[in-house]
Amino acid sequence: MSAVPELPAETDTVIVGGGVIGTSIAYFLVTETDRDVTLVEKDSIAAGSTGDSSAIIRHHYGEKEHYTRMALWSHEFYRRFEELVGEPIAYEECPRVVFAEEGSDDAAYADAGYDILSRLDVPTERYEGETLEAEFPMLSLDEFDFAVSDLTAAYSDGTDVASGFARAAAEEGATVVTGTEVTDVAIDEGEVTAVKTDDGTAACEELVLAAGPWTPQLAEMLGIDVPVTPSRERVILLDPDEEFHDKYPESVPIAGLPGGYYIRPEFGDSVLMATHHSGEKVDPDRYQNAPDQSTLLELHETVAEYVPDLDDAGVQGRYSGVYSNSPDHDFILDGCGPDGCYVACGFSGHGFKQAPAVGRVMTDLLDAGESDLVDLDFFSLSRFETSEAGHGGGIAY
Ligand SMILES: Cc1cc2nc3c(=O)[nH]c(=O)nc-3n(C[C@H](O)[C@H](O)[C@H](O)COP(=O)(O)OP(=O)(O)OC[C@H]3O[C@@H](n4cnc5c(N)ncnc54)[C@H](O)[C@@H]3O)c2cc1C
């Protein structure tokens, strides 16, 4: 068995955080540049939000075409993950559906995404009337007039992907140090010079903070204000009986449900149901992992209303995870604070599906200061200097 690597005394770039974002950045930095890269993770790979992720991959983002384009790039990477990264990942295609009432905000969102997907030749379908009910017989859809389906959406697994990126980055020459916490950063004449940990110091020229919900507290040590709020999201795995599977061999689509929930099939035979942007602010080091009884009742009520044949399903598992929400729910990908310091956070419930693109974009940022995949100005931290709300909205898209 090979030994866990130790923190090197010197390296070019330190990435803090071994979630799907930090590991993706490590992979792209080490494969696309000649930097000596060290990733430092205080726990184990995927121990943070990534390990709890529902790992849904979809392309419909309403009118936000830049996210659609990033998601398409990332999804293509995920489809070829084993070929490109050399590591297998769990992966299953499953349509993702937006249901809407004519004239509502949801309708405008659904149709804007439909138009963009159609224009970009991404398989999509709009269902209404009888076709709506025929297409989704497992759902009770009385209150909706139409649905837009992102036909080639999918889901995967956060731990698989982060572990795959981390192993591949290590094989390409990166040092991946786990069980080591970054405790301080040394700065000299306005430049990052070293990272201090509970297991020694590594001299470095660049530092990337990709520490998910812990990023604000790390950034604060450097005098950088990162306005990201962690929220607890609750997840329940339902265990449908055989009758449900016989009646609906394809289980459920990936879909948002009224009240701030979504469902998707889970690997194996269960159905995952979770909250999205619960608004329940938590400390990422201290939150109740198991959803309480009132959550179970609430989720069951929603199931009974919208997926009636799941009403009797048993509960196979329950846990919570943490979103890192920026005020406008847009990502923060920027160089800020002392020279050599970068931040990648605020993924607001969308970091998994975009992780490959984020790894590439951050590599472009460190290497060239710009990216041909996205307009980096959109993701700047400085947008919060002119307005606390950033781009505004904070929409739970
Ligand atoms: C329940 C749930 C469902 C989700 N579903 C989806 C989905 O369907 N699709 C989607 O796209 N996204 C989804 N997300 C969001 C997505 O999972 C996250 O955006 C993504 O995992 C964030 O990854 P990260 O690497 O930024 O953060 P994390 O995974 O939190 O990684 C940060 C890491 O930094 C480490 N760390 C922190 N401080 C230090 C330190 N001082 N020193 C060293 N290491 C440190 C932590 O231990 C942690 O491992 C979901 C999230 C949750 C919680």
The ligand as a MOL file (V3000), in Angstrom:
LIG
                    3D

  0  0  0     0  0            999 V3000
M  V30 BEGIN CTAB
M  V30 COUNTS 53 58 0 0 0
M  V30 BEGIN ATOM
M  V30 1 C -27.4420 17.7950 -0.7210 0
M  V30 2 C -26.7290 18.4150 -1.8950 0
M  V30 3 C -27.1650 18.1460 -3.1770 0
M  V30 4 C -26.5160 18.7180 -4.2680 0
M  V30 5 N -26.9330 18.3960 -5.5220 0
M  V30 6 C -26.2850 18.9130 -6.5940 0
M  V30 7 C -26.6670 18.5250 -7.9000 0
M  V30 8 O -27.5790 17.7120 -8.0830 0
M  V30 9 N -25.9800 19.0560 -8.9530 0
M  V30 10 C -24.9750 19.9670 -8.7710 0
M  V30 11 O -24.4320 20.4570 -9.7600 0
M  V30 12 N -24.5890 20.3300 -7.5380 0
M  V30 13 C -25.2240 19.8280 -6.4550 0
M  V30 14 N -24.8600 20.2030 -5.1930 0
M  V30 15 C -23.8160 21.2030 -5.0490 0
M  V30 16 C -22.4450 20.6050 -5.2150 0
M  V30 17 O -22.3870 19.3500 -4.5810 0
M  V30 18 C -21.4090 21.5680 -4.6380 0
M  V30 19 O -21.5320 22.8100 -5.3230 0
M  V30 20 C -20.0090 21.0450 -4.7940 0
M  V30 21 O -19.8870 19.7530 -4.2460 0
M  V30 22 C -19.0470 21.9980 -4.1090 0
M  V30 23 O -17.7720 21.4380 -4.1590 0
M  V30 24 P -16.5580 22.1750 -3.4750 0
M  V30 25 O -15.3590 21.3990 -3.8580 0
M  V30 26 O -16.6140 23.6310 -3.7860 0
M  V30 27 O -16.8500 22.0900 -1.9130 0
M  V30 28 P -16.7120 20.8370 -0.8340 0
M  V30 29 O -17.1290 19.5960 -1.4980 0
M  V30 30 O -17.3880 21.2840 0.3700 0
M  V30 31 O -15.1570 20.7530 -0.6520 0
M  V30 32 C -14.4440 21.6650 0.1720 0
M  V30 33 C -13.3820 20.8780 0.9120 0
M  V30 34 O -12.5200 21.7940 1.5790 0
M  V30 35 C -12.0380 21.1640 2.7420 0
M  V30 36 N -11.5360 22.1910 3.6360 0
M  V30 37 C -12.2470 23.1810 4.2490 0
M  V30 38 N -11.4340 23.9570 4.9930 0
M  V30 39 C -10.1790 23.4670 4.8370 0
M  V30 40 C -8.9120 23.8480 5.3660 0
M  V30 41 N -8.7770 24.8840 6.2050 0
M  V30 42 N -7.8250 23.1260 5.0150 0
M  V30 43 C -7.9500 22.0550 4.1740 0
M  V30 44 N -9.1240 21.6520 3.6540 0
M  V30 45 C -10.2360 22.3560 3.9760 0
M  V30 46 C -13.2870 20.4440 3.2720 0
M  V30 47 O -12.9590 19.3930 4.1520 0
M  V30 48 C -13.9360 19.9590 1.9780 0
M  V30 49 O -13.6010 18.6210 1.6670 0
M  V30 50 C -25.4440 19.6130 -4.0690 0
M  V30 51 C -24.9890 19.8710 -2.7740 0
M  V30 52 C -25.6130 19.2750 -1.6910 0
M  V30 53 C -25.1200 19.5570 -0.3090 0
M  V30 END ATOM
M  V30 BEGIN BOND
M  V30 1 1 1 2
M  V30 2 1 2 3
M  V30 3 2 2 52
M  V30 4 2 3 4
M  V30 5 1 4 5
M  V30 6 1 4 50
M  V30 7 2 5 6
M  V30 8 1 6 7
M  V30 9 1 6 13
M  V30 10 2 7 8
M  V30 11 1 7 9
M  V30 12 1 9 10
M  V30 13 2 10 11
M  V30 14 1 10 12
M  V30 15 2 12 13
M  V30 16 1 13 14
M  V30 17 1 14 15
M  V30 18 1 14 50
M  V30 19 1 15 16
M  V30 20 1 16 17
M  V30 21 1 16 18
M  V30 22 1 18 19
M  V30 23 1 18 20
M  V30 24 1 20 21
M  V30 25 1 20 22
M  V30 26 1 22 23
M  V30 27 1 23 24
M  V30 28 2 24 25
M  V30 29 1 24 26
M  V30 30 1 24 27
M  V30 31 1 27 28
M  V30 32 2 28 29
M  V30 33 1 28 30
M  V30 34 1 28 31
M  V30 35 1 31 32
M  V30 36 1 32 33
M  V30 37 1 33 34
M  V30 38 1 33 48
M  V30 39 1 34 35
M  V30 40 1 35 36
M  V30 41 1 35 46
M  V30 42 1 36 37
M  V30 43 1 36 45
M  V30 44 2 37 38
M  V30 45 1 38 39
M  V30 46 1 39 40
M  V30 47 2 39 45
M  V30 48 1 40 41
M  V30 49 2 40 42
M  V30 50 1 42 43
M  V30 51 2 43 44
M  V30 52 1 44 45
M  V30 53 1 46 47
M  V30 54 1 46 48
M  V30 55 1 48 49
M  V30 56 2 50 51
M  V30 57 1 51 52
M  V30 58 1 52 53
M  V30 END BOND
M  V30 END CTAB
M  END
